[in-house]
């Protein structure tokens, strides 16, 4: 996850293999009850890495559901998947996560196979994009930050 100059959320995706062409920001209210806050379709599948401002994704994305903003006390989920469902990614974050970021920084969770836990990290975007896939075989094949 990153933010733009106005503090609005930016999805930062680094795929080690495969591609995604759909993104959805939502609140998970349990029992398969989801509130969609944004939904985007890529005009060309994302391979490698991409930064996607949720409020203004650019011409590379078709807006299916416009970004509705975030709430102070909620936990958000952002999912990405391929149309044929062979690749998917997911991350959870809060407004507190966003408040702690500056433009050019990425918050993400990386799996630590030695401790068998997810570790929260904040890094410069360039470093994230360069190193997100360093240990991908032990991390289910992908890294994503939203």
Buried (B, 14 or more C-beta within 10 A) or exposed (E): BBBBEEEBBBBBBBBBEBBBBBBBBBBBEEEEEBEEBBBBBBEEBBBEBBBBBBBEBEEEBEBEEEBEEBEEEEEBBBBBBBEEEEBBBEBBBBBEBBEEBEEEBBBBBBBEEEEEEBEEBBBEBEEBBEEBBEBBEEBEBBBBBB
